[in-house]
Amino acid sequence: MLELTITEKAIEKVKTFAAADKSSNGKGLRIYVQGGGCSGFQYGFAFDDQQDGDTVLEKGEIKVLVDPHSAPYLAAATVDYVEDFRGSGFVVNNPNAKGTCGCGSSFTV
Protein backbone atom coordinates (compact mmCIF):
# COMPACT_ATOMS: atom_id res chain seq x y z
CA MET A 1 0.00 0.00 0.00
CA LEU A 2 1.26 3.45 -0.92
CA GLU A 3 2.13 5.68 2.03
CA LEU A 4 1.75 9.29 0.93
CA THR A 5 1.22 12.20 3.31
CA ILE A 6 -0.73 15.29 2.28
CA THR A 7 -0.51 18.19 4.75
CA GLU A 8 -3.62 20.02 5.92
CA LYS A 9 -2.44 23.15 4.12
CA ALA A 10 -2.15 21.21 0.85
CA ILE A 11 -5.58 19.63 1.34
CA GLU A 12 -7.16 23.03 1.93
CA LYS A 13 -5.48 24.47 -1.18
CA VAL A 14 -6.70 21.54 -3.31
CA LYS A 15 -10.25 22.15 -2.03
CA THR A 16 -9.88 25.86 -2.88
CA PHE A 17 -8.67 25.08 -6.41
CA ALA A 18 -11.45 22.52 -6.91
CA ALA A 19 -14.12 25.01 -5.80
CA ALA A 20 -12.79 27.58 -8.28
CA ASP A 21 -12.64 25.09 -11.19
CA LYS A 22 -16.07 23.59 -11.85
CA SER A 23 -14.57 21.18 -14.41
CA SER A 24 -12.90 19.39 -11.47
CA ASN A 25 -16.24 18.25 -10.02
CA GLY A 26 -16.14 14.54 -9.26
CA LYS A 27 -12.44 14.26 -10.09
CA GLY A 28 -9.52 13.41 -7.85
CA LEU A 29 -6.16 15.10 -7.54
CA ARG A 30 -3.69 13.14 -9.62
CA ILE A 31 -0.11 13.34 -8.33
CA TYR A 32 2.35 11.94 -10.82
CA VAL A 33 6.01 11.72 -11.77
CA GLN A 34 7.20 12.21 -15.33
CA GLY A 35 10.50 12.55 -17.12
CA GLY A 36 11.77 16.10 -17.45
CA GLY A 37 12.99 19.02 -15.44
CA CYS A 38 16.64 19.83 -14.92
CA SER A 39 17.24 16.77 -12.70
CA GLY A 40 15.56 14.03 -14.75
CA PHE A 41 12.11 13.67 -13.15
CA GLN A 42 9.45 16.18 -12.21
CA TYR A 43 6.20 16.15 -10.25
CA GLY A 44 2.83 16.94 -11.72
CA PHE A 45 -0.57 17.74 -10.23
CA ALA A 46 -3.90 17.73 -12.08
CA PHE A 47 -7.56 17.05 -11.48
CA ASP A 48 -8.37 13.81 -13.26
CA ASP A 49 -10.72 10.83 -13.44
CA GLN A 50 -9.70 7.57 -11.83
CA GLN A 51 -8.01 5.13 -14.23
CA ASP A 52 -7.56 1.35 -14.04
CA GLY A 53 -4.56 0.52 -11.86
CA ASP A 54 -4.59 3.80 -9.91
CA THR A 55 -3.94 3.81 -6.20
CA VAL A 56 -6.75 5.84 -4.62
CA LEU A 57 -6.17 7.55 -1.29
CA GLU A 58 -8.78 9.46 0.70
CA LYS A 59 -7.05 12.39 2.39
CA GLY A 60 -9.10 14.90 4.38
CA GLU A 61 -12.12 15.15 2.05
CA ILE A 62 -10.09 14.88 -1.15
CA LYS A 63 -9.38 11.88 -3.33
CA VAL A 64 -5.76 11.47 -4.43
CA LEU A 65 -4.93 9.37 -7.51
CA VAL A 66 -1.49 7.88 -8.20
CA ASP A 67 -0.73 5.79 -11.28
CA PRO A 68 1.30 2.56 -10.98
CA HIS A 69 4.37 4.11 -12.64
CA SER A 70 4.51 7.05 -10.21
CA ALA A 71 3.70 5.14 -7.00
CA PRO A 72 7.23 3.80 -6.32
CA TYR A 73 8.71 7.28 -6.73
CA LEU A 74 6.17 8.80 -4.32
CA ALA A 75 6.37 6.14 -1.58
CA ALA A 76 6.71 7.79 1.86
CA ALA A 77 6.68 11.30 0.33
CA THR A 78 4.95 14.32 1.87
CA VAL A 79 3.07 16.86 -0.25
CA ASP A 80 2.74 20.36 1.18
CA TYR A 81 1.64 23.75 -0.13
CA VAL A 82 4.13 26.55 0.48
CA GLU A 83 3.75 30.30 0.18
CA ASP A 84 6.88 32.36 0.68
CA PHE A 85 8.94 35.14 -0.89
CA ARG A 86 9.80 32.88 -3.87
CA GLY A 87 6.15 32.30 -4.70
CA SER A 88 3.64 29.58 -3.95
CA GLY A 89 2.96 26.03 -4.99
CA PHE A 90 2.93 22.38 -4.06
CA VAL A 91 6.20 21.00 -2.72
CA VAL A 92 7.07 17.32 -2.42
CA ASN A 93 9.43 16.20 0.34
CA ASN A 94 10.56 12.90 -1.11
CA PRO A 95 12.88 10.53 0.78
CA ASN A 96 13.39 8.57 -2.47
CA ALA A 97 15.03 11.53 -4.23
CA LYS A 98 18.82 11.34 -4.35
CA GLY A 99 19.08 14.96 -5.44
CA THR A 100 16.93 17.94 -6.40
CA CYS A 101 17.41 20.98 -8.55
CA GLY A 102 17.54 24.55 -7.34
CA CYS A 103 13.91 25.21 -8.20
CA GLY A 104 12.76 22.19 -6.16
CA SER A 105 10.37 20.87 -8.81
CA SER A 106 12.58 18.14 -10.26
CA PHE A 107 14.63 15.34 -8.76
CA THR A 108 16.92 12.38 -9.41
CA VAL A 109 16.60 8.85 -8.06
RASUL-V426474 format. One record per pair of residues at least 24 apart in sequence whose C-alpha atoms are under 7 Angstrom apart, sorted by the first residue. I is the first residue (numbers start at 0). J is the second residue. D is the distance in whole Angstrom. If there is no record, write none. Layout:
I|J|D ; I|J|D
//
This chain:
1|70|7 ; 1|74|6 ; 2|74|6 ; 2|75|5 ; 3|73|7 ; 3|74|6 ; 3|75|5 ; 3|76|5 ; 3|77|6 ; 4|76|6 ; 4|77|5 ; 4|78|6 ; 5|58|7 ; 5|77|6 ; 5|78|5 ; 5|79|6 ; 6|78|6 ; 6|79|5 ; 8|79|7 ; 8|80|6 ; 9|78|7 ; 9|79|5 ; 9|80|5 ; 10|59|7 ; 27|61|7 ; 27|62|5 ; 27|63|5 ; 27|64|6 ; 28|62|6 ; 28|63|5 ; 28|64|6 ; 29|63|6 ; 29|64|5 ; 29|65|6 ; 30|64|6 ; 30|65|6 ; 31|65|6 ; 31|66|7 ; 31|69|5 ; 32|69|5 ; 36|105|5 ; 37|100|7 ; 37|105|6 ; 38|99|6 ; 38|100|6 ; 38|105|5 ; 38|106|5 ; 38|107|5 ; 39|105|7 ; 39|106|6 ; 39|107|6 ; 40|105|5 ; 40|106|5 ; 40|107|6 ; 41|104|6 ; 41|105|4 ; 41|106|6 ; 42|104|6 ; 42|105|7
//
